[in-house]
């Protein structure tokens, strides 16, 4: 029973982390008004945060590799809570940006370390946190920001992070230790063409998705005139369909294989972003695009991690940590590029650029396709 409770609480911590990273996406317009800056500037909160995360994830994983997991994860959430609370007390953009950079430098620890901690307890992994953050968290962020103001969002996130930190302290046993990371592992990875190409697929598809995703709400408003209620509904729809896609992927991967399942879900994401782009301005078509896009998004990362483990099992801890880092690089590239296009009012072009990145990722997957006979040998 305690193991099940521990896994649930670790997943809730992942939800908190996901919301700490993606939260601004649910309230870009409210933040822009409250901080007296443009939409592009508030989008940069995600971009700069992602830059910090991409560097911090592997570095912090290495620096904290011998720390007790309970102390490490609880401290991480406490710092996230403190950063969110401090953000609620200021209306200065530069101060909020600095608080966010400091907060996420530590927050980079949580997701990869929570995944390894779950493996130590129940031989499973945390995959649902970010999907739940999008499905339930971002619509809640939009709702609170619209009716109570953006400061109330930071206050709410701070309270939730503090509560989950307390639950983690109770739920996790003492003395859990992760497997140490060797710097030599990263050198070996840098010499592996196959692993680098797998990581490049992660980079391209994440860049494409985040070119559009971070600006989903303001794009809906610019293209259709839709308000916060519609944006919240789209975020919820995206998250729920993403959860569905993850469940379907888990059910078919043993029959189809990791590579084939990945190809199917990347094709779904490409189809979705293409439909979004072609149907820009028509809510029904954009909603259809969201369905296919979201159906593929959550499963892709799971399949990519499985490919990395299969490519070099002895390097798995390092390669999966790097994959997480590359995800954040993709977030930074995508959110930065999407913000630049939005600032120049190239609203329709945003979707096409996102789709182009994902198309490149699909092409790279095809070029590096490994025949089944070779994988089985």
C-alpha positions as CSV (number, residue, x, y, z in Angstrom):
1,X,0.0,0.0,0.0
2,X,2.8,2.4,0.9
3,X,4.5,1.7,-2.4
4,X,1.3,2.6,-4.3
5,X,1.0,5.8,-2.2
6,X,4.6,6.7,-2.9
7,X,4.2,6.3,-6.6
8,X,1.0,8.5,-6.6
9,X,2.7,11.3,-4.6
10,X,5.8,11.2,-6.9
11,X,3.5,11.6,-9.9
12,X,1.8,14.6,-8.2
13,X,5.2,16.1,-7.7
14,X,5.7,15.6,-11.5
15,X,2.5,17.5,-12.1
16,X,3.7,20.3,-9.9
17,X,7.0,20.4,-11.8
18,X,5.2,20.4,-15.2
19,X,3.0,23.3,-14.1
20,X,5.9,25.2,-12.8
21,X,7.6,24.9,-16.2
22,X,4.5,25.3,-18.5
23,X,2.3,27.5,-16.2
24,X,3.0,30.7,-18.1
25,X,1.5,29.2,-21.3
26,X,-1.9,29.1,-19.6
27,X,-1.9,32.8,-18.7
28,X,0.3,34.6,-21.3
29,X,-2.1,37.4,-22.0
30,X,-2.9,38.0,-18.2
31,X,0.9,38.0,-17.4
32,X,1.6,40.4,-20.3
33,X,-1.1,42.9,-19.0
34,X,0.0,42.5,-15.4
35,X,3.7,42.9,-16.1
36,X,3.2,45.6,-18.8
37,X,5.1,43.7,-21.4
38,X,4.2,41.9,-24.7
39,X,3.1,38.4,-25.3
40,X,6.5,37.6,-26.8
41,X,8.2,38.7,-23.5
42,X,6.0,36.5,-21.3
43,X,6.6,33.6,-23.7
44,X,10.3,34.1,-23.1
45,X,9.7,33.1,-19.5
46,X,9.2,29.5,-20.9
47,X,12.2,29.9,-23.3
48,X,14.7,31.1,-20.7
49,X,13.4,28.6,-18.2
50,X,13.9,25.8,-20.8
51,X,17.5,26.9,-21.3
52,X,18.2,26.6,-17.6
53,X,16.5,23.2,-17.5
54,X,18.4,21.8,-20.4
55,X,21.7,22.6,-18.7
56,X,20.6,21.9,-15.2
57,X,19.0,18.5,-15.8
58,X,22.2,16.5,-16.4
59,X,24.4,18.7,-14.3
60,X,22.1,18.5,-11.2
61,X,21.6,14.8,-11.8
62,X,25.4,14.3,-11.6
63,X,25.9,16.6,-8.6
64,X,23.1,15.0,-6.6
65,X,23.6,11.4,-7.6
66,X,24.6,10.2,-4.1
67,X,22.0,12.2,-2.1
68,X,19.1,10.6,-0.3
69,X,16.2,10.6,-2.7
70,X,13.6,11.7,-0.1
71,X,15.6,14.7,1.0
72,X,16.5,15.7,-2.6
73,X,12.9,15.5,-4.0
74,X,11.3,17.2,-0.9
75,X,13.9,20.0,-1.0
76,X,13.3,20.5,-4.7
77,X,9.5,21.0,-4.2
78,X,10.1,23.3,-1.3
79,X,12.2,25.5,-3.5
80,X,9.6,25.4,-6.2
81,X,7.0,26.5,-3.7
82,X,9.2,29.3,-2.4
83,X,9.9,30.5,-6.0
84,X,6.2,30.6,-6.9
85,X,5.3,32.4,-3.6
86,X,7.9,35.0,-4.2
87,X,6.7,35.5,-7.8
88,X,3.2,36.3,-6.5
89,X,4.6,39.2,-4.5
90,X,6.1,41.2,-7.3
91,X,4.8,42.7,-10.6
92,X,8.3,43.3,-12.0
93,X,9.0,41.3,-15.1
94,X,12.8,41.1,-14.5
95,X,12.3,40.0,-11.0
96,X,9.9,37.2,-12.0
97,X,12.3,36.1,-14.7
98,X,15.2,35.9,-12.2
99,X,13.0,34.0,-9.7
100,X,12.0,31.6,-12.5
101,X,15.6,31.0,-13.6
102,X,16.7,30.3,-10.0
103,X,13.6,28.1,-9.2
104,X,13.9,26.0,-12.4
105,X,17.7,25.5,-12.0
106,X,16.8,23.4,-8.9
107,X,13.5,22.2,-10.4
108,X,15.5,20.5,-13.2
109,X,16.2,17.8,-10.6
110,X,12.7,16.5,-10.1
111,X,11.4,14.7,-13.2
112,X,14.4,12.5,-14.0
113,X,15.1,11.8,-10.3
114,X,11.4,11.0,-9.6
115,X,11.5,8.5,-12.4
116,X,14.6,6.7,-11.0
117,X,13.1,6.8,-7.5
118,X,9.9,5.1,-8.7
119,X,12.1,2.4,-10.3
120,X,13.8,1.9,-6.9
121,X,10.4,1.4,-5.2
122,X,8.1,-0.4,-7.7
123,X,10.1,-1.0,-10.9
124,X,8.0,1.5,-12.8
125,X,8.4,5.0,-14.2
126,X,6.6,8.4,-13.9
127,X,5.1,9.1,-17.3
128,X,1.7,10.7,-16.5
129,X,2.7,13.8,-14.6
130,X,3.1,16.2,-17.6
131,X,0.0,14.9,-19.3
132,X,-2.0,15.5,-16.2
133,X,-0.4,19.0,-15.8
134,X,-1.7,19.8,-19.3
135,X,-5.1,18.1,-19.0
136,X,-6.1,19.5,-15.6
137,X,-3.4,22.0,-14.6
138,X,-3.3,24.4,-17.6
139,X,-7.1,24.8,-17.8
140,X,-7.0,25.6,-14.1
141,X,-4.2,28.1,-14.6
142,X,-6.3,29.8,-17.3
143,X,-9.4,29.8,-15.2
144,X,-7.7,31.3,-12.1
145,X,-5.8,33.9,-14.1
146,X,-8.9,35.0,-15.8
147,X,-11.1,35.4,-12.7
148,X,-8.6,36.0,-9.9
149,X,-5.5,37.3,-11.6
150,X,-2.1,35.9,-12.4
151,X,-0.8,36.4,-8.8
152,X,-3.4,34.0,-7.6
153,X,-2.0,31.3,-10.0
154,X,1.4,31.7,-8.4
155,X,-0.1,31.5,-4.9
156,X,-2.0,28.4,-5.8
157,X,1.0,26.7,-7.3
158,X,3.1,27.5,-4.3
159,X,0.5,26.0,-1.9
160,X,0.2,22.8,-4.0
161,X,3.9,22.4,-4.2
162,X,4.2,22.8,-0.4
163,X,1.5,20.2,0.2
164,X,3.0,17.7,-2.2
165,X,6.4,18.3,-0.5
166,X,4.9,17.4,2.8
167,X,3.3,14.3,1.4
168,X,6.5,13.2,-0.2
169,X,8.3,13.5,3.2
170,X,5.7,11.2,4.7
171,X,5.4,8.8,1.7
172,X,9.1,8.1,0.8
173,X,11.3,5.9,2.9
174,X,14.7,7.1,4.0
175,X,17.9,5.9,2.5
176,X,16.9,5.5,-1.2
177,X,20.0,6.0,-3.3
178,X,20.2,6.4,-7.1
179,X,22.7,4.8,-9.4
180,X,25.8,7.1,-9.8
181,X,26.4,8.8,-13.1
182,X,29.8,8.6,-14.6
183,X,31.1,11.6,-16.7
184,X,32.8,9.1,-19.0
185,X,29.2,7.9,-20.0
186,X,28.5,11.2,-21.6
187,X,31.8,11.1,-23.5
188,X,30.9,7.6,-24.8
189,X,27.5,8.9,-25.9
190,X,29.1,11.8,-27.7
191,X,30.9,9.2,-29.9
192,X,27.8,7.1,-30.6
193,X,26.3,8.2,-33.9
194,X,23.1,6.2,-33.3
195,X,22.4,7.7,-29.9
196,X,23.1,11.2,-31.2
197,X,20.6,10.7,-34.0
198,X,17.9,9.4,-31.6
199,X,18.5,12.5,-29.5
200,X,18.2,14.7,-32.6
201,X,14.8,13.2,-33.3
202,X,13.8,14.3,-29.8
203,X,15.1,17.8,-30.4
204,X,13.3,18.3,-33.7
205,X,9.9,17.0,-32.7
206,X,9.9,18.9,-29.4
207,X,11.0,22.1,-31.1
208,X,8.1,21.7,-33.6
209,X,5.5,21.0,-30.9
210,X,6.5,23.9,-28.6
211,X,6.6,26.4,-31.5
212,X,2.8,26.2,-31.3
213,X,2.0,24.9,-27.9
214,X,3.3,27.7,-25.7
215,X,1.3,30.2,-27.8
216,X,-1.8,28.1,-28.1
217,X,-4.1,30.5,-26.2
218,X,-3.0,33.8,-27.9
219,X,-3.0,32.0,-31.3
220,X,-6.6,30.9,-30.8
221,X,-7.5,34.5,-29.9
222,X,-5.6,36.0,-32.9
223,X,-6.9,33.5,-35.4
224,X,-10.5,33.0,-34.2
225,X,-11.2,35.6,-31.6
226,X,-11.7,32.8,-29.0
227,X,-11.4,33.8,-25.3
228,X,-9.9,32.1,-22.2
229,X,-12.7,29.6,-21.9
230,X,-12.1,28.1,-25.3
231,X,-8.3,28.1,-24.7
232,X,-8.8,26.3,-21.4
233,X,-11.0,23.8,-23.1
234,X,-8.4,23.2,-25.8
235,X,-5.7,22.7,-23.1
236,X,-7.9,20.2,-21.3
237,X,-8.7,18.4,-24.6
238,X,-5.0,18.2,-25.5
239,X,-4.1,16.7,-22.1
240,X,-6.9,14.1,-22.1
241,X,-6.2,13.0,-25.6
242,X,-2.5,12.8,-24.7
243,X,-3.3,10.5,-21.8
244,X,-5.4,8.4,-24.1
245,X,-2.5,8.2,-26.6
246,X,-0.1,7.1,-23.9
247,X,-2.5,4.3,-22.8
248,X,-2.9,3.1,-26.4
249,X,0.9,3.2,-27.0
250,X,1.5,1.1,-23.9
251,X,-1.0,-1.5,-25.2
252,X,0.4,-1.9,-28.7
253,X,4.1,-1.4,-28.3
254,X,4.7,-5.1,-27.3
255,X,3.0,-6.2,-30.6
256,X,4.3,-3.5,-33.0
257,X,7.7,-2.8,-31.5
258,X,9.1,0.4,-30.1
259,X,10.3,1.9,-33.4
260,X,7.1,1.1,-35.3
261,X,5.0,2.6,-32.4
262,X,7.1,5.7,-32.4
263,X,6.6,6.1,-36.1
264,X,2.9,5.8,-35.8
265,X,2.6,8.4,-33.0
266,X,5.0,10.8,-34.7
267,X,2.9,10.6,-37.9
268,X,-0.2,11.4,-35.8
269,X,1.5,14.5,-34.3
270,X,2.6,15.6,-37.8
271,X,-0.9,15.1,-39.1
272,X,-2.3,17.1,-36.2
273,X,0.0,20.1,-36.7
274,X,-0.7,20.0,-40.4
275,X,-4.5,20.1,-39.9
276,X,-4.1,22.9,-37.3
277,X,-2.1,24.9,-39.9
278,X,-4.4,24.3,-42.8
279,X,-7.5,24.9,-40.7
280,X,-6.1,28.0,-38.9
281,X,-9.1,30.3,-38.2
282,X,-11.7,27.5,-38.2
283,X,-12.1,26.1,-34.6
284,X,-13.5,22.7,-35.7
285,X,-10.5,22.1,-38.0
286,X,-8.1,23.3,-35.3
287,X,-9.7,21.1,-32.7
288,X,-9.3,18.1,-35.1
289,X,-5.6,19.0,-35.4
290,X,-5.3,19.1,-31.6
291,X,-6.7,15.6,-31.4
292,X,-4.1,14.0,-33.7
293,X,-1.3,16.2,-32.4
294,X,-2.1,15.4,-28.7
295,X,-2.6,11.7,-29.4
296,X,1.0,11.4,-30.4
297,X,2.8,13.8,-28.0
298,X,3.0,11.9,-24.7
299,X,3.9,8.5,-26.2
300,X,6.8,9.9,-28.3
301,X,9.0,10.6,-25.3
302,X,8.3,7.1,-23.8
303,X,9.3,5.4,-27.1
304,X,12.4,7.6,-27.4
305,X,13.6,6.6,-24.0
306,X,13.0,2.9,-24.8
307,X,15.1,3.3,-28.0
308,X,17.9,4.8,-26.0
309,X,17.8,2.0,-23.5
310,X,17.8,-0.6,-26.3
311,X,20.6,1.2,-28.2
312,X,23.1,1.0,-25.2
313,X,21.7,-0.5,-22.0
314,X,24.9,0.2,-20.1
315,X,24.6,3.9,-20.9
316,X,20.8,4.2,-20.2
317,X,20.9,6.4,-17.1
318,X,23.1,8.9,-18.9
319,X,21.3,8.8,-22.3
320,X,17.9,9.1,-20.7
321,X,19.1,12.1,-18.7
322,X,20.4,13.7,-21.9
323,X,17.1,13.0,-23.6
324,X,15.4,15.0,-20.9
325,X,17.9,17.8,-21.4
326,X,17.3,17.7,-25.1
327,X,13.6,18.0,-24.5
328,X,14.2,21.2,-22.7
329,X,16.5,22.5,-25.6
330,X,13.6,21.8,-27.9
331,X,11.2,23.7,-25.7
332,X,13.6,26.7,-25.7
333,X,14.0,26.6,-29.5
334,X,10.3,26.1,-30.2
335,X,9.0,28.7,-27.7
336,X,11.6,31.2,-28.8
337,X,10.9,30.8,-32.5
338,X,7.1,30.7,-31.9
339,X,7.4,34.0,-29.9
340,X,9.4,35.6,-32.6
341,X,6.8,34.7,-35.2
342,X,3.9,35.8,-32.9
343,X,5.6,39.2,-32.3
344,X,5.7,39.8,-36.0
345,X,2.0,38.7,-36.3
346,X,2.9,35.7,-38.5
347,X,0.1,33.8,-36.8
348,X,-0.7,31.3,-39.5
349,X,3.0,30.6,-40.2
350,X,3.6,29.4,-36.6
351,X,1.7,26.1,-37.3
352,X,3.5,25.5,-40.5
353,X,6.9,26.0,-38.9
354,X,6.0,23.6,-36.1
355,X,4.8,21.0,-38.6
356,X,8.1,21.4,-40.6
357,X,10.2,20.6,-37.5
358,X,8.1,17.4,-36.8
359,X,8.4,16.5,-40.5
360,X,12.2,16.7,-40.3
361,X,12.0,14.4,-37.2
362,X,9.9,11.9,-39.1
363,X,12.3,12.0,-42.0
364,X,15.3,11.4,-39.7
365,X,13.5,8.5,-38.1
366,X,13.0,7.0,-41.6
367,X,16.7,7.5,-42.5
368,X,17.9,5.8,-39.3
369,X,15.3,3.0,-39.4
370,X,16.8,-0.2,-38.0
371,X,15.5,-3.4,-39.6
372,X,13.8,-5.9,-37.3
373,X,16.3,-8.6,-38.0
374,X,19.2,-6.4,-36.9
375,X,17.3,-5.4,-33.7
376,X,16.6,-9.0,-32.8
377,X,20.2,-10.1,-33.4
